[in-house]
Amino acid sequence: NVDALSDENLIKIYLFDLIVGHVDRHAGNIVIDEVGNAWAIDNENIFGADWMGEGTMREVADNHILRNRMAGKPIPKHIKDKIRAVTYEDFITAAAGIPKKRVDAAWRRRNRVLTWTRIPKLN
């Protein structure tokens, strides 16, 4: 049950999905383990969007199971620090095989996320 999860677990999944352009996150592809951690599975729909900014983020948010719950939530500093710590080179390596245009678009979304203190309502 996604409703029982902590906001911190869900913020990580939501921000990941916004950055990589995952447009198909629903309850069936968030798995909860025995200690209550959330795991995002079925990530085959990532890096699909070539354009950069709010259009893609809105598309992700419009279809996302966490949209209403995440809007307005503060982004913990330690989560932003982890996002910030990922270098462009690491990002390119992790996305091996993905067209550079799509990876660059995701990197720009990552940079946009780093400007936020709270998750905006994207609609």
N, C-alpha and C positions, 0 to 999 in steps of 0.2 A: 504494500500500500504506500504509494508515493506521498500521501498526505501525512504519514507518520514520520517521514524523514526530516532530519535537521536542515535548516536553511543553508548551512555551510556546504553540505554535500550537494545540494541542488544548485547552489550558485556556481559551483565548479562546473557542473554539467551544462548549465545554461550558458555560461560564458564560453565554454569550449564550443558549444553548438553555434553560438553567434559568430565566433571567430572563424570556424572552419566551414560555415555555411550549411550546417546540417538542417535540412528542411523537413525531416520525417521523425522527429522525436515524439514518441507517445509512450503510454504506460507499459506497453509490451516490450519496449527496448530499454527499460531501466530495470536492472536486476538489483534486488536487495539481498545482501548476504546475511548470515546468521548473527552478525554483531551490529547490523543496522546500517552498514555502508551501502551507498548507492553506486552502481556500476553502469556506465553507458555502454550498451552493446549495439550491434547492428549499425555500424557506422559507414555503411557502403555509400551513403548519399552525401558524403562530405566533399568539400572543395568543388562543388558543382557550379558555383556562381562566379562568373568572371568579373563582374563589376564590384566596385569597392564598398560603398558606404551604407547609408541608411536603407536603401532599397533592399539589399540582401538581408540586412538585419531585421527589417520589418517582415520580410517573407518568412524568415526563420521564426520570429516571434508570433506571427499570425497563426502558424501551424503547431506551435509548441505547447505541450501539456503544462509546462511550468509558467507560461506567460503571465497570467494574472497573479500568481503567487510571488513571482520575482520582481515585478515592477515596483520600484521605489525602495527596494532593499539596499542597505549599504553594502558595499563591496569591502570585505575585510582586507586590511593592509597586507597581511601575509599571503593572501591569494593574489593580489596585484603584484606583490614582490616576486612570486613564483612565475607569473606571466612575464614580468619584466626581465627576469633572469634568462629566459629563453632567447638565445641569440638568433639572428637571421640565418646563420650557417646551420645551427641546430634545427631550425624550422625547415629549411630546405632539405636537410638530410632526412628528417622524419617524414617528409612528404615525397620521398623519392618516387619517381614515376608519374607524379602529378604535373600537368603542364605548368610551367613557370608563371604564366599569366594568372592562373588560378591561385597559386601559392602566394604570389605578390599581392593579390586582392585580399587574401586571408591575413597576410601580414599587415596590410593597411587597416583591416578591421581590428586586429590585435592592438595596433597603436591607438585606434579610436577608443577601444575599451579602457586602455590605460589612462585616458583623460577623465573617465567617470569616477565619481565618488559613490554614486548610487546607480543601480540599474534603472535606466529610463524606461518609461512605457513607450514601446515602439509600435505605434499603429497609425 
